[in-house]
Amino acid sequence: MKRLLLTNWHFMRFLRVGLAVFLFAQAYITHEWFFIAFGLFFLFQAIFNLGCGPNGCSVNYDKKK
């Protein structure tokens, strides 16, 4: 778990954390608490490195013989 959280940080992970922080701040400033759900979504993706990568969300269809 420690390795998952501390390695392989790239631009998209930082972008997701930044977007989550921005959404949390907007929820606090505007008192629109629904933004927290979106912020949690992006924070969850950033922490666990989930989501589509640069190759898209495709599935590898290569069959091994």
N, CA, C and O atoms as a Maestro MAE file, in Angstrom:
{
 s_m_m2io_version
 :::
 2.0.0
}

f_m_ct {
 s_m_title
 :::
 protein
 m_atom[260] {
  # First column is atom index #
  i_m_mmod_type
  r_m_x_coord
  r_m_y_coord
  r_m_z_coord
  i_m_residue_number
  s_m_chain_name
  s_m_pdb_residue_name
  s_m_pdb_atom_name
  i_m_atomic_number
  :::
  1 25 0.831 -1.188 0.000 1 A "MET " " N  " 7
  2 3 0.000 0.000 0.000 1 A "MET " " CA " 6
  3 2 0.879 1.256 0.000 1 A "MET " " C  " 6
  4 15 0.586 2.232 -0.690 1 A "MET " " O  " 8
  5 25 1.944 1.211 0.775 2 A "LYS " " N  " 7
  6 3 2.849 2.360 0.830 2 A "LYS " " CA " 6
  7 2 3.469 2.619 -0.537 2 A "LYS " " C  " 6
  8 15 3.617 3.769 -0.949 2 A "LYS " " O  " 8
  9 25 3.831 1.551 -1.237 3 A "ARG " " N  " 7
  10 3 4.436 1.692 -2.562 3 A "ARG " " CA " 6
  11 2 3.438 2.287 -3.550 3 A "ARG " " C  " 6
  12 15 3.809 3.107 -4.389 3 A "ARG " " O  " 8
  13 25 2.179 1.878 -3.453 4 A "LEU " " N  " 7
  14 3 1.135 2.399 -4.337 4 A "LEU " " CA " 6
  15 2 0.951 3.902 -4.152 4 A "LEU " " C  " 6
  16 15 0.758 4.634 -5.122 4 A "LEU " " O  " 8
  17 25 1.012 4.353 -2.918 5 A "LEU " " N  " 7
  18 3 0.771 5.758 -2.633 5 A "LEU " " CA " 6
  19 2 1.974 6.653 -2.932 5 A "LEU " " C  " 6
  20 15 1.801 7.825 -3.266 5 A "LEU " " O  " 8
  21 25 3.183 6.116 -2.817 6 A "LEU " " N  " 7
  22 3 4.373 6.964 -2.900 6 A "LEU " " CA " 6
  23 2 5.132 6.871 -4.215 6 A "LEU " " C  " 6
  24 15 6.081 7.630 -4.414 6 A "LEU " " O  " 8
  25 25 4.760 5.978 -5.116 7 A "THR " " N  " 7
  26 3 5.493 5.847 -6.377 7 A "THR " " CA " 6
  27 2 4.582 6.128 -7.563 7 A "THR " " C  " 6
  28 15 3.360 6.189 -7.432 7 A "THR " " O  " 8
  29 25 5.201 6.296 -8.708 8 A "ASN " " N  " 7
  30 3 4.527 6.468 -9.991 8 A "ASN " " CA " 6
  31 2 3.622 7.703 -10.024 8 A "ASN " " C  " 6
  32 15 2.504 7.638 -10.536 8 A "ASN " " O  " 8
  33 25 4.098 8.821 -9.483 9 A "TRP " " N  " 7
  34 3 3.352 10.072 -9.562 9 A "TRP " " CA " 6
  35 2 3.684 10.734 -10.882 9 A "TRP " " C  " 6
  36 15 4.857 10.943 -11.194 9 A "TRP " " O  " 8
  37 25 2.684 11.063 -11.650 10 A "HIS " " N  " 7
  38 3 2.849 11.690 -12.945 10 A "HIS " " CA " 6
  39 2 1.889 12.865 -13.047 10 A "HIS " " C  " 6
  40 15 1.170 13.186 -12.100 10 A "HIS " " O  " 8
  41 25 1.892 13.498 -14.211 11 A "PHE " " N  " 7
  42 3 1.120 14.728 -14.401 11 A "PHE " " CA " 6
  43 2 -0.354 14.543 -14.088 11 A "PHE " " C  " 6
  44 15 -0.944 15.400 -13.430 11 A "PHE " " O  " 8
  45 25 -0.967 13.464 -14.530 12 A "MET " " N  " 7
  46 3 -2.404 13.275 -14.323 12 A "MET " " CA " 6
  47 2 -2.758 13.102 -12.849 12 A "MET " " C  " 6
  48 15 -3.814 13.554 -12.409 12 A "MET " " O  " 8
  49 25 -1.894 12.460 -12.097 13 A "ARG " " N  " 7
  50 3 -2.172 12.311 -10.662 13 A "ARG " " CA " 6
  51 2 -2.119 13.663 -9.969 13 A "ARG " " C  " 6
  52 15 -2.968 13.967 -9.130 13 A "ARG " " O  " 8
  53 25 -1.122 14.479 -10.316 14 A "PHE " " N  " 7
  54 3 -1.038 15.813 -9.736 14 A "PHE " " CA " 6
  55 2 -2.215 16.681 -10.176 14 A "PHE " " C  " 6
  56 15 -2.733 17.476 -9.392 14 A "PHE " " O  " 8
  57 25 -2.632 16.529 -11.416 15 A "LEU " " N  " 7
  58 3 -3.773 17.288 -11.910 15 A "LEU " " CA " 6
  59 2 -5.047 16.907 -11.158 15 A "LEU " " C  " 6
  60 15 -5.849 17.776 -10.816 15 A "LEU " " O  " 8
  61 25 -5.233 15.632 -10.903 16 A "ARG " " N  " 7
  62 3 -6.419 15.183 -10.163 16 A "ARG " " CA " 6
  63 2 -6.414 15.693 -8.726 16 A "ARG " " C  " 6
  64 15 -7.460 16.070 -8.197 16 A "ARG " " O  " 8
  65 25 -5.240 15.708 -8.092 17 A "VAL " " N  " 7
  66 3 -5.159 16.247 -6.729 17 A "VAL " " CA " 6
  67 2 -5.468 17.738 -6.752 17 A "VAL " " C  " 6
  68 15 -6.204 18.237 -5.901 17 A "VAL " " O  " 8
  69 25 -4.910 18.445 -7.721 18 A "GLY " " N  " 7
  70 3 -5.180 19.871 -7.830 18 A "GLY " " CA " 6
  71 2 -6.648 20.164 -8.069 18 A "GLY " " C  " 6
  72 15 -7.201 21.099 -7.491 18 A "GLY " " O  " 8
  73 25 -7.280 19.369 -8.920 19 A "LEU " " N  " 7
  74 3 -8.701 19.540 -9.191 19 A "LEU " " CA " 6
  75 2 -9.538 19.242 -7.948 19 A "LEU " " C  " 6
  76 15 -10.527 19.925 -7.686 19 A "LEU " " O  " 8
  77 25 -9.148 18.235 -7.192 20 A "ALA " " N  " 7
  78 3 -9.867 17.911 -5.957 20 A "ALA " " CA " 6
  79 2 -9.748 19.048 -4.950 20 A "ALA " " C  " 6
  80 15 -10.739 19.424 -4.324 20 A "ALA " " O  " 8
  81 25 -8.556 19.595 -4.789 21 A "VAL " " N  " 7
  82 3 -8.371 20.712 -3.857 21 A "VAL " " CA " 6
  83 2 -9.178 21.923 -4.318 21 A "VAL " " C  " 6
  84 15 -9.795 22.606 -3.501 21 A "VAL " " O  " 8
  85 25 -9.176 22.188 -5.619 22 A "PHE " " N  " 7
  86 3 -9.958 23.293 -6.160 22 A "PHE " " CA " 6
  87 2 -11.447 23.096 -5.869 22 A "PHE " " C  " 6
  88 15 -12.128 24.039 -5.467 22 A "PHE " " O  " 8
  89 25 -11.954 21.880 -6.068 23 A "LEU " " N  " 7
  90 3 -13.374 21.624 -5.822 23 A "LEU " " CA " 6
  91 2 -13.723 21.723 -4.342 23 A "LEU " " C  " 6
  92 15 -14.804 22.197 -3.992 23 A "LEU " " O  " 8
  93 25 -12.816 21.279 -3.469 24 A "PHE " " N  " 7
  94 3 -13.048 21.432 -2.029 24 A "PHE " " CA " 6
  95 2 -13.101 22.903 -1.654 24 A "PHE " " C  " 6
  96 15 -13.952 23.312 -0.865 24 A "PHE " " O  " 8
  97 25 -12.192 23.708 -2.216 25 A "ALA " " N  " 7
  98 3 -12.179 25.142 -1.923 25 A "ALA " " CA " 6
  99 2 -13.445 25.811 -2.439 25 A "ALA " " C  " 6
  100 15 -14.024 26.653 -1.753 25 A "ALA " " O  " 8
  101 25 -13.877 25.449 -3.632 26 A "GLN " " N  " 7
  102 3 -15.102 26.032 -4.182 26 A "GLN " " CA " 6
  103 2 -16.320 25.647 -3.345 26 A "GLN " " C  " 6
  104 15 -17.224 26.459 -3.151 26 A "GLN " " O  " 8
  105 25 -16.343 24.424 -2.858 27 A "ALA " " N  " 7
  106 3 -17.460 24.003 -2.011 27 A "ALA " " CA " 6
  107 2 -17.501 24.834 -0.733 27 A "ALA " " C  " 6
  108 15 -18.574 25.212 -0.263 27 A "ALA " " O  " 8
  109 25 -16.342 25.113 -0.182 28 A "TYR " " N  " 7
  110 3 -16.285 25.901 1.047 28 A "TYR " " CA " 6
  111 2 -16.648 27.361 0.792 28 A "TYR " " C  " 6
  112 15 -17.397 27.961 1.563 28 A "TYR " " O  " 8
  113 25 -16.121 27.930 -0.288 29 A "ILE " " N  " 7
  114 3 -16.339 29.351 -0.574 29 A "ILE " " CA " 6
  115 2 -17.784 29.629 -0.961 29 A "ILE " " C  " 6
  116 15 -18.384 30.589 -0.477 29 A "ILE " " O  " 8
  117 25 -18.343 28.796 -1.832 30 A "THR " " N  " 7
  118 3 -19.692 29.050 -2.342 30 A "THR " " CA " 6
  119 2 -20.794 28.376 -1.528 30 A "THR " " C  " 6
  120 15 -21.979 28.599 -1.775 30 A "THR " " O  " 8
  121 25 -20.404 27.560 -0.568 31 A "HIS " " N  " 7
  122 3 -21.361 26.802 0.251 31 A "HIS " " CA " 6
  123 2 -22.227 25.880 -0.593 31 A "HIS " " C  " 6
  124 15 -23.366 25.586 -0.231 31 A "HIS " " O  " 8
  125 25 -21.693 25.430 -1.704 32 A "GLU " " N  " 7
  126 3 -22.346 24.413 -2.541 32 A "GLU " " CA " 6
  127 2 -21.684 23.079 -2.219 32 A "GLU " " C  " 6
  128 15 -20.711 22.694 -2.866 32 A "GLU " " O  " 8
  129 25 -22.196 22.393 -1.247 33 A "TRP " " N  " 7
  130 3 -21.524 21.228 -0.689 33 A "TRP " " CA " 6
  131 2 -21.530 20.028 -1.623 33 A "TRP " " C  " 6
  132 15 -20.854 19.032 -1.364 33 A "TRP " " O  " 8
  133 25 -22.279 20.117 -2.694 34 A "PHE " " N  " 7
  134 3 -22.302 19.024 -3.672 34 A "PHE " " CA " 6
  135 2 -20.948 18.876 -4.364 34 A "PHE " " C  " 6
  136 15 -20.616 17.788 -4.833 34 A "PHE " " O  " 8
  137 25 -20.157 19.957 -4.438 35 A "PHE " " N  " 7
  138 3 -18.831 19.891 -5.063 35 A "PHE " " CA " 6
  139 2 -17.880 18.964 -4.311 35 A "PHE " " C  " 6
  140 15 -16.895 18.492 -4.879 35 A "PHE " " O  " 8
  141 25 -18.164 18.704 -3.054 36 A "ILE " " N  " 7
  142 3 -17.302 17.803 -2.278 36 A "ILE " " CA " 6
  143 2 -17.342 16.400 -2.866 36 A "ILE " " C  " 6
  144 15 -16.326 15.706 -2.853 36 A "ILE " " O  " 8
  145 25 -18.481 15.965 -3.379 37 A "ALA " " N  " 7
  146 3 -18.582 14.633 -3.986 37 A "ALA " " CA " 6
  147 2 -17.657 14.524 -5.189 37 A "ALA " " C  " 6
  148 15 -16.974 13.513 -5.353 37 A "ALA " " O  " 8
  149 25 -17.626 15.551 -6.031 38 A "PHE " " N  " 7
  150 3 -16.726 15.537 -7.182 38 A "PHE " " CA " 6
  151 2 -15.266 15.604 -6.737 38 A "PHE " " C  " 6
  152 15 -14.404 14.947 -7.320 38 A "PHE " " O  " 8
  153 25 -14.996 16.391 -5.716 39 A "GLY " " N  " 7
  154 3 -13.637 16.470 -5.186 39 A "GLY " " CA " 6
  155 2 -13.166 15.142 -4.630 39 A "GLY " " C  " 6
  156 15 -12.015 14.755 -4.831 39 A "GLY " " O  " 8
  157 25 -14.039 14.448 -3.937 40 A "LEU " " N  " 7
  158 3 -13.687 13.126 -3.410 40 A "LEU " " CA " 6
  159 2 -13.435 12.122 -4.524 40 A "LEU " " C  " 6
  160 15 -12.560 11.264 -4.417 40 A "LEU " " O  " 8
  161 25 -14.209 12.240 -5.587 41 A "PHE " " N  " 7
  162 3 -14.018 11.360 -6.734 41 A "PHE " " CA " 6
  163 2 -12.621 11.527 -7.327 41 A "PHE " " C  " 6
  164 15 -11.924 10.540 -7.562 41 A "PHE " " O  " 8
  165 25 -12.210 12.771 -7.570 42 A "PHE " " N  " 7
  166 3 -10.897 13.015 -8.141 42 A "PHE " " CA " 6
  167 2 -9.778 12.697 -7.157 42 A "PHE " " C  " 6
  168 15 -8.716 12.231 -7.572 42 A "PHE " " O  " 8
  169 25 -9.985 12.935 -5.877 43 A "LEU " " N  " 7
  170 3 -8.978 12.596 -4.878 43 A "LEU " " CA " 6
  171 2 -8.791 11.083 -4.786 43 A "LEU " " C  " 6
  172 15 -7.664 10.603 -4.667 43 A "LEU " " O  " 8
  173 25 -9.879 10.338 -4.839 44 A "PHE " " N  " 7
  174 3 -9.808 8.877 -4.819 44 A "PHE " " CA " 6
  175 2 -9.032 8.356 -6.028 44 A "PHE " " C  " 6
  176 15 -8.211 7.448 -5.898 44 A "PHE " " O  " 8
  177 25 -9.292 8.929 -7.201 45 A "GLN " " N  " 7
  178 3 -8.563 8.525 -8.398 45 A "GLN " " CA " 6
  179 2 -7.079 8.831 -8.276 45 A "GLN " " C  " 6
  180 15 -6.245 8.027 -8.694 45 A "GLN " " O  " 8
  181 25 -6.742 9.970 -7.714 46 A "ALA " " N  " 7
  182 3 -5.341 10.361 -7.595 46 A "ALA " " CA " 6
  183 2 -4.606 9.492 -6.582 46 A "ALA " " C  " 6
  184 15 -3.480 9.062 -6.835 46 A "ALA " " O  " 8
  185 25 -5.226 9.233 -5.448 47 A "ILE " " N  " 7
  186 3 -4.541 8.464 -4.401 47 A "ILE " " CA " 6
  187 2 -4.278 7.040 -4.851 47 A "ILE " " C  " 6
  188 15 -3.182 6.517 -4.645 47 A "ILE " " O  " 8
  189 25 -5.262 6.407 -5.460 48 A "PHE " " N  " 7
  190 3 -5.122 5.012 -5.841 48 A "PHE " " CA " 6
  191 2 -4.703 4.813 -7.292 48 A "PHE " " C  " 6
  192 15 -4.671 3.681 -7.774 48 A "PHE " " O  " 8
  193 25 -4.381 5.899 -7.995 49 A "ASN " " N  " 7
  194 3 -3.901 5.867 -9.380 49 A "ASN " " CA " 6
  195 2 -4.872 5.100 -10.281 49 A "ASN " " C  " 6
  196 15 -4.470 4.223 -11.045 49 A "ASN " " O  " 8
  197 25 -6.132 5.441 -10.179 50 A "LEU " " N  " 7
  198 3 -7.170 4.823 -10.999 50 A "LEU " " CA " 6
  199 2 -7.563 5.771 -12.119 50 A "LEU " " C  " 6
  200 15 -7.206 6.949 -12.099 50 A "LEU " " O  " 8
  201 25 -8.280 5.267 -13.071 51 A "GLY " " N  " 7
  202 3 -8.749 6.085 -14.180 51 A "GLY " " CA " 6
  203 2 -8.045 5.695 -15.454 51 A "GLY " " C  " 6
  204 15 -7.149 4.849 -15.456 51 A "GLY " " O  " 8
  205 25 -8.449 6.305 -16.516 52 A "CYS " " N  " 7
  206 3 -7.888 6.000 -17.821 52 A "CYS " " CA " 6
  207 2 -6.507 6.623 -17.958 52 A "CYS " " C  " 6
  208 15 -6.280 7.760 -17.544 52 A "CYS " " O  " 8
  209 25 -5.606 5.879 -18.533 53 A "GLY " " N  " 7
  210 3 -4.255 6.369 -18.761 53 A "GLY " " CA " 6
  211 2 -4.132 7.049 -20.103 53 A "GLY " " C  " 6
  212 15 -5.139 7.337 -20.750 53 A "GLY " " O  " 8
  213 25 -2.914 7.310 -20.530 54 A "PRO " " N  " 7
  214 3 -2.718 7.999 -21.811 54 A "PRO " " CA " 6
  215 2 -3.166 7.166 -23.012 54 A "PRO " " C  " 6
  216 15 -3.398 7.725 -24.084 54 A "PRO " " O  " 8
  217 25 -3.293 5.852 -22.863 55 A "ASN " " N  " 7
  218 3 -3.728 4.990 -23.960 55 A "ASN " " CA " 6
  219 2 -5.239 4.818 -23.998 55 A "ASN " " C  " 6
  220 15 -5.749 4.059 -24.821 55 A "ASN " " O  " 8
  221 25 -5.952 5.494 -23.140 56 A "GLY " " N  " 7
  222 3 -7.399 5.365 -23.087 56 A "GLY " " CA " 6
  223 2 -7.812 4.213 -22.191 56 A "GLY " " C  " 6
  224 15 -6.985 3.619 -21.499 56 A "GLY " " O  " 8
  225 25 -9.075 3.911 -22.209 57 A "CYS " " N  " 7
  226 3 -9.619 2.862 -21.349 57 A "CYS " " CA " 6
  227 2 -9.813 1.558 -22.114 57 A "CYS " " C  " 6
  228 15 -10.735 0.798 -21.817 57 A "CYS " " O  " 8
  229 25 -8.984 1.301 -23.063 58 A "SER " " N  " 7
  230 3 -9.155 0.107 -23.874 58 A "SER " " CA " 6
  231 2 -8.645 -1.138 -23.144 58 A "SER " " C  " 6
  232 15 -7.809 -1.058 -22.245 58 A "SER " " O  " 8
  233 25 -9.166 -2.265 -23.553 59 A "VAL " " N  " 7
  234 3 -8.769 -3.540 -23.007 59 A "VAL " " CA " 6
  235 2 -7.810 -4.210 -23.990 59 A "VAL " " C  " 6
  236 15 -8.021 -4.160 -25.202 59 A "VAL " " O  " 8
  237 25 -6.777 -4.825 -23.473 60 A "ASN " " N  " 7
  238 3 -5.791 -5.491 -24.319 60 A "ASN " " CA " 6
  239 2 -6.401 -6.785 -24.857 60 A "ASN " " C  " 6
  240 15 -6.710 -7.693 -24.086 60 A "ASN " " O  " 8
  241 25 -6.575 -6.871 -26.181 61 A "TYR " " N  " 7
  242 3 -7.206 -8.027 -26.801 61 A "TYR " " CA " 6
  243 2 -6.191 -8.989 -27.424 61 A "TYR " " C  " 6
  244 15 -6.587 -9.876 -28.180 61 A "TYR " " O  " 8
  245 25 -4.923 -8.843 -27.137 62 A "ASP " " N  " 7
  246 3 -3.917 -9.741 -27.696 62 A "ASP " " CA " 6
  247 2 -4.106 -11.141 -27.133 62 A "ASP " " C  " 6
  248 15 -4.123 -11.345 -25.919 62 A "ASP " " O  " 8
  249 25 -4.249 -12.105 -28.046 63 A "LYS " " N  " 7
  250 3 -4.415 -13.487 -27.617 63 A "LYS " " CA " 6
  251 2 -3.066 -14.183 -27.693 63 A "LYS " " C  " 6
  252 15 -2.357 -14.090 -28.695 63 A "LYS " " O  " 8
  253 25 -2.732 -14.871 -26.635 64 A "LYS " " N  " 7
  254 3 -1.477 -15.625 -26.604 64 A "LYS " " CA " 6
  255 2 -1.763 -17.058 -27.004 64 A "LYS " " C  " 6
  256 15 -2.715 -17.678 -26.531 64 A "LYS " " O  " 8
  257 25 -0.920 -17.570 -27.884 65 A "LYS " " N  " 7
  258 3 -1.113 -18.956 -28.337 65 A "LYS " " CA " 6
  259 2 -0.108 -19.864 -27.691 65 A "LYS " " C  " 6
  260 15 -0.110 -21.068 -27.946 65 A "LYS " " O  " 8
  :::
 }
 m_bond[259] {
  # First column is bond index #
  i_m_from
  i_m_to
  i_m_order
  :::
  1 1 2 1
  2 2 3 1
  3 3 4 2
  4 3 5 1
  5 5 6 1
  6 6 7 1
  7 7 8 2
  8 7 9 1
  9 9 10 1
  10 10 11 1
  11 11 12 2
  12 11 13 1
  13 13 14 1
  14 14 15 1
  15 15 16 2
  16 15 17 1
  17 17 18 1
  18 18 19 1
  19 19 20 2
  20 19 21 1
  21 21 22 1
  22 22 23 1
  23 23 24 2
  24 23 25 1
  25 25 26 1
  26 26 27 1
  27 27 28 2
  28 27 29 1
  29 29 30 1
  30 30 31 1
  31 31 32 2
  32 31 33 1
  33 33 34 1
  34 34 35 1
  35 35 36 2
  36 35 37 1
  37 37 38 1
  38 38 39 1
  39 39 40 2
  40 39 41 1
  41 41 42 1
  42 42 43 1
  43 43 44 2
  44 43 45 1
  45 45 46 1
  46 46 47 1
  47 47 48 2
  48 47 49 1
  49 49 50 1
  50 50 51 1
  51 51 52 2
  52 51 53 1
  53 53 54 1
  54 54 55 1
  55 55 56 2
  56 55 57 1
  57 57 58 1
  58 58 59 1
  59 59 60 2
  60 59 61 1
  61 61 62 1
  62 62 63 1
  63 63 64 2
  64 63 65 1
  65 65 66 1
  66 66 67 1
  67 67 68 2
  68 67 69 1
  69 69 70 1
  70 70 71 1
  71 71 72 2
  72 71 73 1
  73 73 74 1
  74 74 75 1
  75 75 76 2
  76 75 77 1
  77 77 78 1
  78 78 79 1
  79 79 80 2
  80 79 81 1
  81 81 82 1
  82 82 83 1
  83 83 84 2
  84 83 85 1
  85 85 86 1
  86 86 87 1
  87 87 88 2
  88 87 89 1
  89 89 90 1
  90 90 91 1
  91 91 92 2
  92 91 93 1
  93 93 94 1
  94 94 95 1
  95 95 96 2
  96 95 97 1
  97 97 98 1
  98 98 99 1
  99 99 100 2
  100 99 101 1
  101 101 102 1
  102 102 103 1
  103 103 104 2
  104 103 105 1
  105 105 106 1
  106 106 107 1
  107 107 108 2
  108 107 109 1
  109 109 110 1
  110 110 111 1
  111 111 112 2
  112 111 113 1
  113 113 114 1
  114 114 115 1
  115 115 116 2
  116 115 117 1
  117 117 118 1
  118 118 119 1
  119 119 120 2
  120 119 121 1
  121 121 122 1
  122 122 123 1
  123 123 124 2
  124 123 125 1
  125 125 126 1
  126 126 127 1
  127 127 128 2
  128 127 129 1
  129 129 130 1
  130 130 131 1
  131 131 132 2
  132 131 133 1
  133 133 134 1
  134 134 135 1
  135 135 136 2
  136 135 137 1
  137 137 138 1
  138 138 139 1
  139 139 140 2
  140 139 141 1
  141 141 142 1
  142 142 143 1
  143 143 144 2
  144 143 145 1
  145 145 146 1
  146 146 147 1
  147 147 148 2
  148 147 149 1
  149 149 150 1
  150 150 151 1
  151 151 152 2
  152 151 153 1
  153 153 154 1
  154 154 155 1
  155 155 156 2
  156 155 157 1
  157 157 158 1
  158 158 159 1
  159 159 160 2
  160 159 161 1
  161 161 162 1
  162 162 163 1
  163 163 164 2
  164 163 165 1
  165 165 166 1
  166 166 167 1
  167 167 168 2
  168 167 169 1
  169 169 170 1
  170 170 171 1
  171 171 172 2
  172 171 173 1
  173 173 174 1
  174 174 175 1
  175 175 176 2
  176 175 177 1
  177 177 178 1
  178 178 179 1
  179 179 180 2
  180 179 181 1
  181 181 182 1
  182 182 183 1
  183 183 184 2
  184 183 185 1
  185 185 186 1
  186 186 187 1
  187 187 188 2
  188 187 189 1
  189 189 190 1
  190 190 191 1
  191 191 192 2
  192 191 193 1
  193 193 194 1
  194 194 195 1
  195 195 196 2
  196 195 197 1
  197 197 198 1
  198 198 199 1
  199 199 200 2
  200 199 201 1
  201 201 202 1
  202 202 203 1
  203 203 204 2
  204 203 205 1
  205 205 206 1
  206 206 207 1
  207 207 208 2
  208 207 209 1
  209 209 210 1
  210 210 211 1
  211 211 212 2
  212 211 213 1
  213 213 214 1
  214 214 215 1
  215 215 216 2
  216 215 217 1
  217 217 218 1
  218 218 219 1
  219 219 220 2
  220 219 221 1
  221 221 222 1
  222 222 223 1
  223 223 224 2
  224 223 225 1
  225 225 226 1
  226 226 227 1
  227 227 228 2
  228 227 229 1
  229 229 230 1
  230 230 231 1
  231 231 232 2
  232 231 233 1
  233 233 234 1
  234 234 235 1
  235 235 236 2
  236 235 237 1
  237 237 238 1
  238 238 239 1
  239 239 240 2
  240 239 241 1
  241 241 242 1
  242 242 243 1
  243 243 244 2
  244 243 245 1
  245 245 246 1
  246 246 247 1
  247 247 248 2
  248 247 249 1
  249 249 250 1
  250 250 251 1
  251 251 252 2
  252 251 253 1
  253 253 254 1
  254 254 255 1
  255 255 256 2
  256 255 257 1
  257 257 258 1
  258 258 259 1
  259 259 260 2
  :::
 }
}
